[in-house]
Amino acid sequence: IAYTGFVLVAGGLGERLGYDGVKPELPSEITTETSFMELYVSTLLAFQARAQRSHPDRQIKVPLAIMVSDDTHHKMQELMKRNNNFGMDNAQIVWMKQTKNAGLKNNRADFAMEGKYSLSSKPGGHGVVHSLMHSTGTARIWTDMGIRWVVFLQDTNGVAVRSVVSAIGVSAIKNYIMNSITIPRKPKQSLGAITKLTNATTGDTLTINVEYNQLESLLQYCGGSGSIPQSDVADGQTGYSKFPGNCNTLILQMQTYLAVLSRTKGCVAEFVNPKYADQTKTTFKSPAD
C-alpha cells in the first residue's frame, strides 16, 4: 500500500438508480448510511495508517485521483469540500475531468438530438481515464513518487476495497503486469464475464472481459468441445457460471502502465455497447457514446 495509488472513476450520475446526484454520494449500506465516497476515503486512510506503521522512516500519503465529467465535477468537489475530504489532505487528491461526446441513437450512428438544434452528449466510457492519467501527467508524477501499483476503483463498489490489499499482494508476489478482481457470477447474469480467449491459429491467449450480451453467442460459436461449454450454465458444483464476474477493479504495474501510456497517449480503441429499445436491435434505448 505504501507504493500504491488509487483512481476512482466517477464520471456518471445516478440516473439508472433513480438518483439525480453523483453516485459516490449514495449510501453504501443502510445502517449508518455511510456514502461510498466516505467509505473509499476512510478505507484508504486506514490502509495509509497501516502502511505508515510499517515505514516509520518516511511519511506515507496514499494518492487518490478522481475522474469526473461536466455532469459530476462541481457536485463531486462540493461533496468533498462539504465533508473536509473525509479527512484526506488536499495534496493527496488529483482531479481529472473528461469531456463529453456526441450521443448516437441507432446502428447507423445517427446523432441523438436534444431539441431541434442541439446534439445530445454524454461522458466518454471508463477507458477515458487512461488518456487523463497521461494528459494530466498523473501517471508520470506517481511513478516519480515511487508508486509501483495503480488500482482502478468504480464509483459504487464498496465491497471491492475489502479484497484490494490481498489482490495487490498477489500482483506483487506473482509480478503481474495486470490483475483483475472478480466475483462469483450466476449463469446469464447481466454482468461482464472474465474469459480466457485462445487464438486457434497462433495459440496466443488473452484473459479479458466479455460483455454478458456477447458471451452466449461466443460460447455457441466456440463451445461444445473439450472443457468449453456451449452455453453459459452452472458448473454443477457451486451453482455459479464457469466464467467469473468482472467488477472492473483493476491493478496495473506502474512502470509498464507508464510505458504503454507513453506509447499510446492513453488512447483506448472506441467501441459502442448499446442497450437496444426492442428485439429489432436497430434503435438504442438511450443515446450511446
MOKAMO-V362785 format. One record per residue. N is the residue number from 1. RES is the residue in three letters. PSI is psi in radians with two decimals (NA if undefined). NEAR is the number of other C-alpha atoms within 10 Angstrom. D_FIRST is the distance of its C-alpha to the first C-alpha in whole Angstrom. Layout:
{{N	RES	PSI	NEAR	D_FIRST} {N	RES	PSI	NEAR	D_FIRST}}
//
This chain:
{{1	ILE	-0.56	23	0} {2	ALA	-0.28	22	4} {3	TYR	0.52	18	5} {4	THR	2.41	24	5} {5	GLY	2.65	25	8} {6	PHE	2.48	20	10} {7	VAL	2.21	23	14} {8	LEU	2.14	22	16} {9	VAL	1.87	23	19} {10	ALA	0.95	26	22} {11	GLY	-0.13	29	25} {12	GLY	2.71	23	27} {13	LEU	3.00	19	30} {14	GLY	0.63	15	30} {15	GLU	-0.76	11	34} {16	ARG	-0.37	7	33} {17	LEU	0.11	9	32} {18	GLY	0.49	8	35} {19	TYR	2.35	12	33} {20	ASP	0.09	10	34} {21	GLY	-2.93	16	31} {22	VAL	2.47	22	27} {23	LYS	-0.66	23	26} {24	PRO	-0.21	26	23} {25	GLU	-0.26	21	25} {26	LEU	2.65	19	26} {27	PRO	2.37	18	26} {28	SER	-0.38	21	23} {29	GLU	2.88	12	25} {30	ILE	-0.11	8	29} {31	THR	-0.93	7	29} {32	THR	-0.23	8	27} {33	GLU	0.57	11	27} {34	THR	2.22	14	23} {35	SER	2.78	18	23} {36	PHE	-0.67	21	20} {37	MET	-0.76	25	19} {38	GLU	-0.69	21	19} {39	LEU	-0.82	19	17} {40	TYR	-0.86	24	14} {41	VAL	-0.77	16	14} {42	SER	-0.61	16	14} {43	THR	-0.76	15	12} {44	LEU	-0.65	21	9} {45	LEU	-0.60	17	11} {46	ALA	-0.73	12	10} {47	PHE	-0.78	17	7} {48	GLN	-0.76	20	7} {49	ALA	-0.69	17	10} {50	ARG	-0.74	14	9} {51	ALA	-0.61	18	6} {52	GLN	-0.66	17	9} {53	ARG	-0.49	12	12} {54	SER	-0.27	12	10} {55	HIS	1.16	12	11} {56	PRO	-0.23	9	14} {57	ASP	-0.18	8	15} {58	ARG	2.76	10	14} {59	GLN	2.24	12	13} {60	ILE	2.16	19	9} {61	LYS	1.89	22	10} {62	VAL	2.06	22	8} {63	PRO	2.57	24	10} {64	LEU	2.11	24	12} {65	ALA	2.34	19	15} {66	ILE	2.07	22	18} {67	MET	2.16	25	21} {68	VAL	3.06	25	24} {69	SER	3.13	21	28} {70	ASP	-0.56	15	31} {71	ASP	-0.54	20	31} {72	THR	-0.22	20	28} {73	HIS	-0.96	20	27} {74	HIS	-0.79	12	29} {75	LYS	-0.64	16	29} {76	MET	-0.73	24	25} {77	GLN	-0.63	15	25} {78	GLU	-0.71	13	28} {79	LEU	-0.80	17	26} {80	MET	-0.75	17	23} {81	LYS	-0.74	12	25} {82	ARG	-0.49	10	27} {83	ASN	0.32	12	24} {84	ASN	0.73	12	23} {85	ASN	0.33	18	20} {86	PHE	0.51	17	19} {87	GLY	-0.05	12	18} {88	MET	2.49	19	16} {89	ASP	2.50	12	17} {90	ASN	-0.65	13	19} {91	ALA	-0.34	9	18} {92	GLN	-0.26	12	14} {93	ILE	2.30	16	16} {94	VAL	2.25	14	18} {95	TRP	2.28	17	21} {96	MET	2.07	21	22} {97	LYS	2.21	20	26} {98	GLN	2.79	20	27} {99	THR	2.99	14	31} {100	LYS	2.71	16	33} {101	ASN	2.73	15	35} {102	ALA	2.41	18	39} {103	GLY	2.51	21	39} {104	LEU	2.56	24	41} {105	LYS	-0.20	22	43} {106	ASN	-3.13	20	45} {107	ASN	-0.34	13	45} {108	ARG	-0.03	9	47} {109	ALA	0.60	14	44} {110	ASP	2.48	13	46} {111	PHE	2.42	18	45} {112	ALA	2.47	20	44} {113	MET	2.63	16	46} {114	GLU	1.71	10	46} {115	GLY	-2.84	8	49} {116	LYS	-0.52	6	52} {117	TYR	0.00	7	50} {118	SER	2.31	10	46} {119	LEU	2.44	15	44} {120	SER	2.44	19	41} {121	SER	2.67	19	38} {122	LYS	2.71	20	34} {123	PRO	2.66	22	31} {124	GLY	3.05	20	30} {125	GLY	-3.13	19	28} {126	HIS	-0.46	16	24} {127	GLY	-0.32	14	24} {128	VAL	-0.42	20	25} {129	VAL	-0.53	27	21} {130	HIS	-0.67	18	21} {131	SER	-0.57	17	24} {132	LEU	-0.66	20	23} {133	MET	-0.55	22	20} {134	HIS	-0.93	20	22} {135	SER	-0.53	15	25} {136	THR	-0.14	14	23} {137	GLY	0.12	11	21} {138	THR	-0.76	17	18} {139	ALA	-0.73	24	17} {140	ARG	-0.77	20	18} {141	ILE	-0.79	13	17} {142	TRP	-0.70	20	13} {143	THR	-0.75	19	14} {144	ASP	-0.46	10	16} {145	MET	-0.18	11	13} {146	GLY	0.17	14	12} {147	ILE	2.27	21	9} {148	ARG	-0.37	20	9} {149	TRP	2.52	25	9} {150	VAL	2.29	26	10} {151	VAL	2.25	22	10} {152	PHE	2.12	20	14} {153	LEU	2.60	23	15} {154	GLN	2.83	19	18} {155	ASP	-0.39	23	20} {156	THR	0.98	21	21} {157	ASN	1.22	15	19} {158	GLY	-0.49	19	18} {159	VAL	-0.53	10	18} {160	ALA	-0.57	17	15} {161	VAL	-0.31	17	12} {162	ARG	-0.43	10	13} {163	SER	0.01	12	13} {164	VAL	-0.79	19	10} {165	VAL	-0.77	13	7} {166	SER	-0.73	11	10} {167	ALA	-0.69	19	11} {168	ILE	-0.71	25	8} {169	GLY	-0.74	12	9} {170	VAL	-0.76	13	13} {171	SER	-0.72	19	12} {172	ALA	-0.80	14	11} {173	ILE	-0.75	9	14} {174	LYS	-0.12	9	16} {175	ASN	0.76	12	15} {176	TYR	2.41	13	16} {177	ILE	-0.66	15	17} {178	MET	2.42	16	16} {179	ASN	2.66	18	15} {180	SER	2.34	21	17} {181	ILE	2.29	19	17} {182	THR	2.95	19	20} {183	ILE	2.73	14	22} {184	PRO	2.49	15	26} {185	ARG	2.29	21	28} {186	LYS	2.58	20	32} {187	PRO	2.35	22	35} {188	LYS	0.23	18	36} {189	GLN	2.50	14	33} {190	SER	1.22	12	32} {191	LEU	2.30	19	29} {192	GLY	2.53	23	28} {193	ALA	2.36	28	28} {194	ILE	2.16	24	26} {195	THR	2.83	17	28} {196	LYS	1.93	12	29} {197	LEU	2.38	14	32} {198	THR	2.25	12	34} {199	ASN	2.05	9	36} {200	ALA	-0.40	8	40} {201	THR	-0.86	6	41} {202	THR	-0.34	7	38} {203	GLY	-0.03	9	36} {204	ASP	2.49	9	33} {205	THR	2.69	11	30} {206	LEU	2.08	11	28} {207	THR	2.08	12	25} {208	ILE	2.76	14	26} {209	ASN	2.33	21	26} {210	VAL	2.18	20	30} {211	GLU	2.53	16	31} {212	TYR	-0.52	18	33} {213	ASN	-0.01	17	36} {214	GLN	-0.31	12	36} {215	LEU	-0.80	20	35} {216	GLU	-0.75	20	38} {217	SER	-0.69	14	40} {218	LEU	-0.76	14	38} {219	LEU	-0.69	15	39} {220	GLN	-0.58	14	42} {221	TYR	-0.72	11	43} {222	CYS	-0.35	13	41} {223	GLY	-3.06	16	41} {224	GLY	0.08	12	43} {225	SER	2.41	8	43} {226	GLY	-2.33	6	41} {227	SER	0.05	8	38} {228	ILE	2.05	13	38} {229	PRO	2.75	17	39} {230	GLN	-0.04	16	41} {231	SER	2.79	19	40} {232	ASP	1.63	23	37} {233	VAL	2.91	16	38} {234	ALA	2.61	17	36} {235	ASP	-0.09	14	36} {236	GLY	-0.30	9	38} {237	GLN	-0.88	6	36} {238	THR	-0.34	10	33} {239	GLY	-0.01	13	35} {240	TYR	2.86	18	32} {241	SER	2.69	20	32} {242	LYS	-0.33	22	32} {243	PHE	1.93	24	29} {244	PRO	2.79	20	26} {245	GLY	2.49	25	25} {246	ASN	2.10	22	23} {247	CYS	0.29	19	21} {248	ASN	0.62	17	19} {249	THR	1.84	20	16} {250	LEU	2.53	20	15} {251	ILE	2.09	24	12} {252	LEU	2.51	21	13} {253	GLN	2.19	21	13} {254	MET	-0.77	24	13} {255	GLN	-0.80	18	16} {256	THR	-0.69	14	18} {257	TYR	-0.79	20	18} {258	LEU	-0.69	21	19} {259	ALA	-0.72	13	22} {260	VAL	-0.72	15	23} {261	LEU	-0.70	19	22} {262	SER	-0.60	13	25} {263	ARG	-0.67	9	27} {264	THR	-0.14	13	27} {265	LYS	0.33	16	27} {266	GLY	0.16	20	24} {267	CYS	2.24	16	28} {268	VAL	2.39	14	27} {269	ALA	2.32	6	31} {270	GLU	2.51	10	32} {271	PHE	2.74	9	34} {272	VAL	2.25	11	35} {273	ASN	1.32	11	34} {274	PRO	2.74	20	37} {275	LYS	2.07	14	38} {276	TYR	2.66	17	42} {277	ALA	-0.51	13	44} {278	ASP	-3.04	10	47} {279	GLN	-0.24	7	48} {280	THR	-0.34	7	49} {281	LYS	0.87	13	46} {282	THR	-0.65	14	47} {283	THR	2.42	20	46} {284	PHE	2.56	18	42} {285	LYS	-0.67	14	42} {286	SER	2.76	15	40} {287	PRO	2.42	22	39} {288	ALA	2.47	25	37} {289	ASP	NA	23	35}}
//
